[in-house]
Amino acid sequence: MKWKDFLDETNSRMGKLHREAPGMFEGFATMGRAAKREGALDEKTKELIALGIAISTRCDSCIGFHVKSLVRLGLTREEMCEALEMIGYMGGGPSIAFGAKALEAYDEFAAG
């Protein structure tokens, strides 16, 4: 999979839904702003938590979005692999398989 293309297609599909259900997107954006506000946890830690949930729920789109954010936040490949070890430990085989997808996305986004 080419993750950049996949996210572009996902954004296009979501844009169509957004035009039909703007209130849902506004509510989701409000929730996102509240969850991402600076507090005891920094944004990178919060994105790692989101990535763990994305992998656990097997959501390719969510994996792509959160990995892209983590690359923007300066996550190193070593940090990524350590996080994927913990996610795999907690989620077993399916999380290991989807963690491999997340690492593939990381490599693509980190390459620019």
N, CA, C and O atoms as CSV, one atom per row, in Angstrom:
chain,resi,resn,atom,element,x,y,z
A,1,MET,N,N,0.849,-1.178,0.000
A,1,MET,CA,C,0.000,0.000,0.000
A,1,MET,C,C,0.889,1.234,0.000
A,1,MET,O,O,1.921,1.272,0.670
A,2,LYS,N,N,0.481,2.228,-0.749
A,2,LYS,CA,C,1.137,3.540,-0.687
A,2,LYS,C,C,0.307,4.388,0.282
A,2,LYS,O,O,-0.813,4.797,-0.025
A,3,TRP,N,N,0.878,4.637,1.442
A,3,TRP,CA,C,0.127,5.268,2.520
A,3,TRP,C,C,-0.306,6.691,2.194
A,3,TRP,O,O,-1.405,7.098,2.570
A,4,LYS,N,N,0.527,7.447,1.509
A,4,LYS,CA,C,0.149,8.825,1.161
A,4,LYS,C,C,-1.082,8.812,0.253
A,4,LYS,O,O,-2.018,9.582,0.466
A,5,ASP,N,N,-1.082,7.944,-0.753
A,5,ASP,CA,C,-2.238,7.836,-1.653
A,5,ASP,C,C,-3.470,7.354,-0.897
A,5,ASP,O,O,-4.573,7.864,-1.097
A,6,PHE,N,N,-3.272,6.367,-0.025
A,6,PHE,CA,C,-4.381,5.827,0.757
A,6,PHE,C,C,-5.034,6.914,1.606
A,6,PHE,O,O,-6.261,7.000,1.669
A,7,LEU,N,N,-4.218,7.745,2.259
A,7,LEU,CA,C,-4.796,8.819,3.085
A,7,LEU,C,C,-5.461,9.887,2.238
A,7,LEU,O,O,-6.471,10.458,2.650
A,8,ASP,N,N,-4.918,10.169,1.064
A,8,ASP,CA,C,-5.576,11.117,0.156
A,8,ASP,C,C,-6.959,10.604,-0.235
A,8,ASP,O,O,-7.929,11.361,-0.229
A,9,GLU,N,N,-7.050,9.321,-0.573
A,9,GLU,CA,C,-8.347,8.719,-0.934
A,9,GLU,C,C,-9.295,8.734,0.260
A,9,GLU,O,O,-10.484,9.016,0.109
A,10,THR,N,N,-8.772,8.431,1.441
A,10,THR,CA,C,-9.596,8.448,2.654
A,10,THR,C,C,-10.129,9.847,2.910
A,10,THR,O,O,-11.309,10.016,3.220
A,11,ASN,N,N,-9.273,10.849,2.784
A,11,ASN,CA,C,-9.715,12.240,2.980
A,11,ASN,C,C,-10.777,12.638,1.970
A,11,ASN,O,O,-11.707,13.372,2.304
A,12,SER,N,N,-10.648,12.165,0.748
A,12,SER,CA,C,-11.648,12.453,-0.277
A,12,SER,C,C,-13.002,11.846,0.101
A,12,SER,O,O,-14.035,12.510,0.015
A,13,ARG,N,N,-12.983,10.582,0.517
A,13,ARG,CA,C,-14.243,9.935,0.937
A,13,ARG,C,C,-14.839,10.644,2.136
A,13,ARG,O,O,-16.047,10.872,2.192
A,14,MET,N,N,-13.995,10.995,3.098
A,14,MET,CA,C,-14.506,11.651,4.297
A,14,MET,C,C,-15.031,13.046,3.972
A,14,MET,O,O,-15.966,13.527,4.613
A,15,GLY,N,N,-14.431,13.693,2.979
A,15,GLY,CA,C,-14.924,15.005,2.559
A,15,GLY,C,C,-16.356,14.939,2.052
A,15,GLY,O,O,-17.163,15.831,2.316
A,16,LYS,N,N,-16.663,13.871,1.319
A,16,LYS,CA,C,-18.039,13.689,0.829
A,16,LYS,C,C,-18.998,13.485,1.986
A,16,LYS,O,O,-20.093,14.048,1.995
A,17,LEU,N,N,-18.592,12.683,2.965
A,17,LEU,CA,C,-19.451,12.473,4.132
A,17,LEU,C,C,-19.586,13.759,4.934
A,17,LEU,O,O,-20.657,14.057,5.462
A,18,HIS,N,N,-18.498,14.520,5.026
A,18,HIS,CA,C,-18.526,15.780,5.761
A,18,HIS,C,C,-19.576,16.735,5.199
A,18,HIS,O,O,-20.277,17.417,5.946
A,19,ARG,N,N,-19.673,16.771,3.867
A,19,ARG,CA,C,-20.685,17.644,3.247
A,19,ARG,C,C,-22.106,17.201,3.612
A,19,ARG,O,O,-23.012,18.031,3.681
A,20,GLU,N,N,-22.303,15.916,3.844
A,20,GLU,CA,C,-23.635,15.387,4.176
A,20,GLU,C,C,-23.935,15.438,5.677
A,20,GLU,O,O,-25.094,15.527,6.084
A,21,ALA,N,N,-22.885,15.381,6.489
A,21,ALA,CA,C,-23.084,15.328,7.945
A,21,ALA,C,C,-22.094,16.253,8.655
A,21,ALA,O,O,-21.253,15.795,9.428
A,22,PRO,N,N,-22.202,17.571,8.386
A,22,PRO,CA,C,-21.209,18.487,8.965
A,22,PRO,C,C,-21.245,18.538,10.486
A,22,PRO,O,O,-20.207,18.742,11.117
A,23,GLY,N,N,-22.400,18.360,11.079
A,23,GLY,CA,C,-22.508,18.412,12.537
A,23,GLY,C,C,-21.693,17.316,13.211
A,23,GLY,O,O,-21.084,17.540,14.257
A,24,MET,N,N,-21.686,16.136,12.610
A,24,MET,CA,C,-20.912,15.034,13.167
A,24,MET,C,C,-19.428,15.391,13.161
A,24,MET,O,O,-18.723,15.149,14.141
A,25,PHE,N,N,-18.957,15.965,12.058
A,25,PHE,CA,C,-17.547,16.327,11.956
A,25,PHE,C,C,-17.190,17.457,12.904
A,25,PHE,O,O,-16.098,17.466,13.473
A,26,GLU,N,N,-18.101,18.416,13.083
A,26,GLU,CA,C,-17.859,19.502,14.032
A,26,GLU,C,C,-17.731,18.953,15.449
A,26,GLU,O,O,-16.842,19.354,16.199
A,27,GLY,N,N,-18.615,18.044,15.806
A,27,GLY,CA,C,-18.559,17.421,17.134
A,27,GLY,C,C,-17.275,16.633,17.332
A,27,GLY,O,O,-16.660,16.694,18.397
A,28,PHE,N,N,-16.871,15.893,16.305
A,28,PHE,CA,C,-15.654,15.102,16.381
A,28,PHE,C,C,-14.429,16.018,16.510
A,28,PHE,O,O,-13.504,15.718,17.266
A,29,ALA,N,N,-14.426,17.129,15.773
A,29,ALA,CA,C,-13.319,18.088,15.851
A,29,ALA,C,C,-13.233,18.708,17.246
A,29,ALA,O,O,-12.138,18.907,17.772
A,30,THR,N,N,-14.380,19.013,17.842
A,30,THR,CA,C,-14.398,19.566,19.200
A,30,THR,C,C,-13.816,18.562,20.185
A,30,THR,O,O,-13.021,18.922,21.053
A,31,MET,N,N,-14.213,17.309,20.047
A,31,MET,CA,C,-13.690,16.255,20.907
A,31,MET,C,C,-12.176,16.115,20.725
A,31,MET,O,O,-11.440,15.946,21.697
A,32,GLY,N,N,-11.723,16.186,19.480
A,32,GLY,CA,C,-10.299,16.077,19.189
A,32,GLY,C,C,-9.490,17.200,19.818
A,32,GLY,O,O,-8.423,16.960,20.383
A,33,ARG,N,N,-9.991,18.419,19.723
A,33,ARG,CA,C,-9.285,19.558,20.329
A,33,ARG,C,C,-9.166,19.381,21.839
A,33,ARG,O,O,-8.126,19.683,22.423
A,34,ALA,N,N,-10.231,18.892,22.469
A,34,ALA,CA,C,-10.205,18.681,23.917
A,34,ALA,C,C,-9.205,17.585,24.286
A,34,ALA,O,O,-8.462,17.720,25.258
A,35,ALA,N,N,-9.187,16.514,23.519
A,35,ALA,CA,C,-8.286,15.399,23.822
A,35,ALA,C,C,-6.826,15.760,23.591
A,35,ALA,O,O,-5.945,15.247,24.282
A,36,LYS,N,N,-6.561,16.639,22.624
A,36,LYS,CA,C,-5.179,16.958,22.253
A,36,LYS,C,C,-4.605,18.158,22.998
A,36,LYS,O,O,-3.435,18.494,22.811
A,37,ARG,N,N,-5.400,18.802,23.829
A,37,ARG,CA,C,-4.895,19.987,24.519
A,37,ARG,C,C,-3.682,19.620,25.372
A,37,ARG,O,O,-3.564,18.499,25.865
A,38,GLU,N,N,-2.791,20.585,25.531
A,38,GLU,CA,C,-1.601,20.357,26.353
A,38,GLU,C,C,-2.017,20.152,27.800
A,38,GLU,O,O,-2.879,20.859,28.322
A,39,GLY,N,N,-1.406,19.196,28.421
A,39,GLY,CA,C,-1.689,18.895,29.818
A,39,GLY,C,C,-0.554,18.058,30.372
A,39,GLY,O,O,0.610,18.300,30.052
A,40,ALA,N,N,-0.876,17.083,31.194
A,40,ALA,CA,C,0.139,16.222,31.797
A,40,ALA,C,C,0.849,15.371,30.746
A,40,ALA,O,O,2.015,15.018,30.922
A,41,LEU,N,N,0.154,15.040,29.653
A,41,LEU,CA,C,0.756,14.264,28.568
A,41,LEU,C,C,1.021,15.168,27.374
A,41,LEU,O,O,0.204,16.028,27.046
A,42,ASP,N,N,2.164,14.971,26.725
A,42,ASP,CA,C,2.450,15.748,25.525
A,42,ASP,C,C,1.757,15.125,24.314
A,42,ASP,O,O,1.237,14.011,24.376
A,43,GLU,N,N,1.765,15.872,23.218
A,43,GLU,CA,C,1.043,15.436,22.021
A,43,GLU,C,C,1.577,14.109,21.481
A,43,GLU,O,O,0.798,13.272,21.025
A,44,LYS,N,N,2.890,13.908,21.527
A,44,LYS,CA,C,3.477,12.671,21.006
A,44,LYS,C,C,2.982,11.464,21.808
A,44,LYS,O,O,2.645,10.432,21.230
A,45,THR,N,N,2.939,11.591,23.124
A,45,THR,CA,C,2.441,10.500,23.965
A,45,THR,C,C,0.985,10.196,23.632
A,45,THR,O,O,0.592,9.034,23.536
A,46,LYS,N,N,0.191,11.245,23.457
A,46,LYS,CA,C,-1.220,11.053,23.128
A,46,LYS,C,C,-1.383,10.383,21.763
A,46,LYS,O,O,-2.269,9.549,21.584
A,47,GLU,N,N,-0.533,10.745,20.806
A,47,GLU,CA,C,-0.594,10.109,19.483
A,47,GLU,C,C,-0.166,8.645,19.545
A,47,GLU,O,O,-0.707,7.816,18.813
A,48,LEU,N,N,0.802,8.312,20.411
A,48,LEU,CA,C,1.184,6.907,20.586
A,48,LEU,C,C,0.035,6.093,21.166
A,48,LEU,O,O,-0.177,4.947,20.770
A,49,ILE,N,N,-0.701,6.675,22.095
A,49,ILE,CA,C,-1.887,5.998,22.649
A,49,ILE,C,C,-2.900,5.782,21.527
A,49,ILE,O,O,-3.468,4.698,21.394
A,50,ALA,N,N,-3.120,6.816,20.728
A,50,ALA,CA,C,-4.073,6.701,19.618
A,50,ALA,C,C,-3.615,5.633,18.629
A,50,ALA,O,O,-4.441,4.885,18.106
A,51,LEU,N,N,-2.314,5.553,18.365
A,51,LEU,CA,C,-1.816,4.525,17.459
A,51,LEU,C,C,-2.077,3.131,18.012
A,51,LEU,O,O,-2.464,2.229,17.269
A,52,GLY,N,N,-1.868,2.950,19.307
A,52,GLY,CA,C,-2.163,1.647,19.925
A,52,GLY,C,C,-3.615,1.254,19.754
A,52,GLY,O,O,-3.919,0.095,19.473
A,53,ILE,N,N,-4.501,2.200,19.920
A,53,ILE,CA,C,-5.932,1.929,19.735
A,53,ILE,C,C,-6.234,1.659,18.270
A,53,ILE,O,O,-7.013,0.759,17.956
A,54,ALA,N,N,-5.626,2.429,17.366
A,54,ALA,CA,C,-5.844,2.231,15.931
A,54,ALA,C,C,-5.414,0.837,15.501
A,54,ALA,O,O,-6.104,0.180,14.723
A,55,ILE,N,N,-4.269,0.387,16.011
A,55,ILE,CA,C,-3.796,-0.954,15.677
A,55,ILE,C,C,-4.724,-2.000,16.284
A,55,ILE,O,O,-5.076,-2.976,15.621
A,56,SER,N,N,-5.119,-1.807,17.528
A,56,SER,CA,C,-5.997,-2.769,18.207
A,56,SER,C,C,-7.349,-2.908,17.532
A,56,SER,O,O,-7.933,-3.992,17.514
A,57,THR,N,N,-7.848,-1.811,16.975
A,57,THR,CA,C,-9.150,-1.855,16.310
A,57,THR,C,C,-9.019,-2.151,14.821
A,57,THR,O,O,-10.016,-2.235,14.103
A,58,ARG,N,N,-7.764,-2.309,14.360
A,58,ARG,CA,C,-7.464,-2.678,12.970
A,58,ARG,C,C,-8.006,-1.662,11.961
A,58,ARG,O,O,-8.606,-2.024,10.949
A,59,CYS,N,N,-7.780,-0.398,12.262
A,59,CYS,CA,C,-8.260,0.687,11.405
A,59,CYS,C,C,-7.092,1.248,10.593
A,59,CYS,O,O,-6.298,2.038,11.103
A,60,ASP,N,N,-6.994,0.838,9.337
A,60,ASP,CA,C,-5.900,1.308,8.482
A,60,ASP,C,C,-5.862,2.830,8.376
A,60,ASP,O,O,-4.790,3.431,8.451
A,61,SER,N,N,-7.017,3.452,8.203
A,61,SER,CA,C,-7.052,4.911,8.086
A,61,SER,C,C,-6.495,5.568,9.344
A,61,SER,O,O,-5.694,6.499,9.262
A,62,CYS,N,N,-6.920,5.085,10.498
A,62,CYS,CA,C,-6.457,5.650,11.765
A,62,CYS,C,C,-4.961,5.436,11.935
A,62,CYS,O,O,-4.257,6.331,12.403
A,63,ILE,N,N,-4.470,4.260,11.560
A,63,ILE,CA,C,-3.035,3.994,11.627
A,63,ILE,C,C,-2.297,5.031,10.792
A,63,ILE,O,O,-1.333,5.636,11.262
A,64,GLY,N,N,-2.741,5.239,9.564
A,64,GLY,CA,C,-2.090,6.203,8.688
A,64,GLY,C,C,-2.084,7.602,9.260
A,64,GLY,O,O,-1.043,8.260,9.275
A,65,PHE,N,N,-3.236,8.072,9.736
A,65,PHE,CA,C,-3.323,9.430,10.270
A,65,PHE,C,C,-2.415,9.618,11.489
A,65,PHE,O,O,-1.727,10.632,11.600
A,66,HIS,N,N,-2.413,8.643,12.398
A,66,HIS,CA,C,-1.637,8.805,13.626
A,66,HIS,C,C,-0.140,8.618,13.383
A,66,HIS,O,O,0.672,9.297,14.011
A,67,VAL,N,N,0.235,7.717,12.487
A,67,VAL,CA,C,1.650,7.584,12.145
A,67,VAL,C,C,2.147,8.863,11.487
A,67,VAL,O,O,3.241,9.334,11.795
A,68,LYS,N,N,1.358,9.424,10.591
A,68,LYS,CA,C,1.745,10.678,9.937
A,68,LYS,C,C,1.956,11.778,10.973
A,68,LYS,O,O,2.913,12.547,10.873
A,69,SER,N,N,1.078,11.859,11.957
A,69,SER,CA,C,1.234,12.841,13.037
A,69,SER,C,C,2.489,12.569,13.860
A,69,SER,O,O,3.199,13.500,14.240
A,70,LEU,N,N,2.758,11.310,14.132
A,70,LEU,CA,C,3.944,10.962,14.921
A,70,LEU,C,C,5.230,11.321,14.189
A,70,LEU,O,O,6.191,11.771,14.813
A,71,VAL,N,N,5.260,11.130,12.889
A,71,VAL,CA,C,6.434,11.536,12.107
A,71,VAL,C,C,6.587,13.052,12.193
A,71,VAL,O,O,7.696,13.553,12.377
A,72,ARG,N,N,5.481,13.784,12.060
A,72,ARG,CA,C,5.524,15.249,12.177
A,72,ARG,C,C,6.053,15.674,13.546
A,72,ARG,O,O,6.732,16.694,13.662
A,73,LEU,N,N,5.744,14.895,14.576
A,73,LEU,CA,C,6.169,15.224,15.937
A,73,LEU,C,C,7.587,14.746,16.248
A,73,LEU,O,O,8.071,14.924,17.366
A,74,GLY,N,N,8.256,14.138,15.261
A,74,GLY,CA,C,9.649,13.761,15.444
A,74,GLY,C,C,9.894,12.402,16.062
A,74,GLY,O,O,10.991,12.143,16.557
A,75,LEU,N,N,8.906,11.532,16.048
A,75,LEU,CA,C,9.088,10.180,16.586
A,75,LEU,C,C,10.211,9.482,15.819
A,75,LEU,O,O,10.234,9.506,14.588
A,76,THR,N,N,11.128,8.869,16.536
A,76,THR,CA,C,12.200,8.133,15.880
A,76,THR,C,C,11.731,6.720,15.547
A,76,THR,O,O,10.744,6.233,16.098
A,77,ARG,N,N,12.445,6.082,14.650
A,77,ARG,CA,C,12.115,4.692,14.291
A,77,ARG,C,C,12.283,3.793,15.515
A,77,ARG,O,O,11.510,2.854,15.705
A,78,GLU,N,N,13.285,4.073,16.340
A,78,GLU,CA,C,13.495,3.286,17.553
A,78,GLU,C,C,12.297,3.415,18.505
A,78,GLU,O,O,11.830,2.422,19.063
A,79,GLU,N,N,11.811,4.641,18.682
A,79,GLU,CA,C,10.625,4.851,19.522
A,79,GLU,C,C,9.416,4.127,18.938
A,79,GLU,O,O,8.633,3.515,19.664
A,80,MET,N,N,9.276,4.205,17.622
A,80,MET,CA,C,8.162,3.535,16.942
A,80,MET,C,C,8.210,2.031,17.203
A,80,MET,O,O,7.201,1.423,17.561
A,81,CYS,N,N,9.372,1.446,17.024
A,81,CYS,CA,C,9.490,-0.005,17.206
A,81,CYS,C,C,9.241,-0.417,18.658
A,81,CYS,O,O,8.638,-1.461,18.908
A,82,GLU,N,N,9.700,0.393,19.618
A,82,GLU,CA,C,9.418,0.087,21.020
A,82,GLU,C,C,7.925,0.149,21.308
A,82,GLU,O,O,7.385,-0.705,22.010
A,83,ALA,N,N,7.268,1.150,20.770
A,83,ALA,CA,C,5.814,1.253,20.954
A,83,ALA,C,C,5.122,0.052,20.321
A,83,ALA,O,O,4.192,-0.505,20.903
A,84,LEU,N,N,5.568,-0.348,19.137
A,84,LEU,CA,C,4.954,-1.492,18.458
A,84,LEU,C,C,5.182,-2.789,19.229
A,84,LEU,O,O,4.343,-3.689,19.180
A,85,GLU,N,N,6.288,-2.897,19.930
A,85,GLU,CA,C,6.507,-4.079,20.772
A,85,GLU,C,C,5.451,-4.145,21.870
A,85,GLU,O,O,4.879,-5.206,22.121
A,86,MET,N,N,5.194,-3.030,22.513
A,86,MET,CA,C,4.196,-3.008,23.594
A,86,MET,C,C,2.802,-3.266,23.050
A,86,MET,O,O,2.018,-4.009,23.640
A,87,ILE,N,N,2.502,-2.640,21.912
A,87,ILE,CA,C,1.190,-2.839,21.290
A,87,ILE,C,C,1.009,-4.304,20.893
A,87,ILE,O,O,-0.065,-4.872,21.092
A,88,GLY,N,N,2.052,-4.916,20.333
A,88,GLY,CA,C,1.995,-6.325,19.970
A,88,GLY,C,C,1.844,-7.226,21.182
A,88,GLY,O,O,1.101,-8.207,21.144
A,89,TYR,N,N,2.537,-6.900,22.241
A,89,TYR,CA,C,2.422,-7.663,23.487
A,89,TYR,C,C,0.986,-7.641,24.013
A,89,TYR,O,O,0.453,-8.672,24.424
A,90,MET,N,N,0.373,-6.474,23.998
A,90,MET,CA,C,-0.981,-6.348,24.535
A,90,MET,C,C,-2.042,-6.898,23.593
A,90,MET,O,O,-3.083,-7.373,24.047
A,91,GLY,N,N,-1.789,-6.841,22.275
A,91,GLY,CA,C,-2.825,-7.220,21.323
A,91,GLY,C,C,-2.615,-8.546,20.608
A,91,GLY,O,O,-3.497,-8.996,19.876
A,92,GLY,N,N,-1.471,-9.176,20.807
A,92,GLY,CA,C,-1.209,-10.470,20.191
A,92,GLY,C,C,-1.019,-10.397,18.684
A,92,GLY,O,O,-0.680,-9.353,18.126
A,93,GLY,N,N,-1.246,-11.533,18.048
A,93,GLY,CA,C,-0.983,-11.689,16.619
A,93,GLY,C,C,-1.591,-10.623,15.725
A,93,GLY,O,O,-0.878,-10.068,14.889
A,94,PRO,N,N,-2.886,-10.305,15.860
A,94,PRO,CA,C,-3.454,-9.272,14.995
A,94,PRO,C,C,-2.758,-7.921,15.168
A,94,PRO,O,O,-2.560,-7.201,14.189
A,95,SER,N,N,-2.391,-7.573,16.388
A,95,SER,CA,C,-1.715,-6.297,16.603
A,95,SER,C,C,-0.298,-6.318,16.041
A,95,SER,O,O,0.214,-5.284,15.610
A,96,ILE,N,N,0.336,-7.480,16.042
A,96,ILE,CA,C,1.659,-7.587,15.428
A,96,ILE,C,C,1.535,-7.379,13.917
A,96,ILE,O,O,2.341,-6.665,13.321
A,97,ALA,N,N,0.539,-7.995,13.306
A,97,ALA,CA,C,0.329,-7.840,11.854
A,97,ALA,C,C,0.022,-6.386,11.491
A,97,ALA,O,O,0.579,-5.864,10.526
A,98,PHE,N,N,-0.845,-5.735,12.241
A,98,PHE,CA,C,-1.187,-4.345,11.946
A,98,PHE,C,C,-0.064,-3.400,12.387
A,98,PHE,O,O,0.072,-2.303,11.845
A,99,GLY,N,N,0.737,-3.822,13.366
A,99,GLY,CA,C,1.918,-3.054,13.735
A,99,GLY,C,C,2.926,-3.023,12.594
A,99,GLY,O,O,3.591,-2.011,12.374
A,100,ALA,N,N,3.036,-4.131,11.871
A,100,ALA,CA,C,3.920,-4.167,10.703
A,100,ALA,C,C,3.449,-3.169,9.648
A,100,ALA,O,O,4.267,-2.536,8.981
A,101,LYS,N,N,2.132,-3.027,9.497
A,101,LYS,CA,C,1.597,-2.020,8.581
A,101,LYS,C,C,1.973,-0.618,9.058
A,101,LYS,O,O,2.340,0.242,8.257
A,102,ALA,N,N,1.880,-0.399,10.363
A,102,ALA,CA,C,2.211,0.912,10.926
A,102,ALA,C,C,3.683,1.241,10.692
A,102,ALA,O,O,4.023,2.387,10.395
A,103,LEU,N,N,4.554,0.249,10.824
A,103,LEU,CA,C,5.975,0.488,10.575
A,103,LEU,C,C,6.216,0.811,9.105
A,103,LEU,O,O,7.040,1.666,8.781
A,104,GLU,N,N,5.503,0.134,8.222
A,104,GLU,CA,C,5.593,0.440,6.788
A,104,GLU,C,C,5.173,1.891,6.531
A,104,GLU,O,O,5.823,2.607,5.769
A,105,ALA,N,N,4.079,2.314,7.174
A,105,ALA,CA,C,3.618,3.700,7.028
A,105,ALA,C,C,4.659,4.662,7.585
A,105,ALA,O,O,4.934,5.699,6.982
A,106,TYR,N,N,5.235,4.324,8.726
A,106,TYR,CA,C,6.266,5.175,9.321
A,106,TYR,C,C,7.416,5.380,8.329
A,106,TYR,O,O,7.844,6.506,8.077
A,107,ASP,N,N,7.896,4.286,7.783
A,107,ASP,CA,C,9.021,4.380,6.843
A,107,ASP,C,C,8.682,5.253,5.641
A,107,ASP,O,O,9.517,6.032,5.182
A,108,GLU,N,N,7.460,5.126,5.129
A,108,GLU,CA,C,7.067,5.948,3.981
A,108,GLU,C,C,6.990,7.427,4.353
A,108,GLU,O,O,7.540,8.276,3.651
A,109,PHE,N,N,6.307,7.733,5.457
A,109,PHE,CA,C,6.153,9.135,5.855
A,109,PHE,C,C,7.481,9.748,6.287
A,109,PHE,O,O,7.727,10.924,6.019
A,110,ALA,N,N,8.332,8.983,6.946
A,110,ALA,CA,C,9.621,9.497,7.400
A,110,ALA,C,C,10.550,9.782,6.214
A,110,ALA,O,O,11.413,10.657,6.291
A,111,ALA,N,N,10.367,9.040,5.120
A,111,ALA,CA,C,11.194,9.255,3.931
A,111,ALA,C,C,10.824,10.543,3.211
A,111,ALA,O,O,11.574,11.037,2.369
A,112,GLY,N,N,9.656,11.081,3.553
A,112,GLY,CA,C,9.231,12.351,2.943
A,112,GLY,C,C,8.434,12.151,1.783
A,112,GLY,O,O,8.001,13.119,1.158
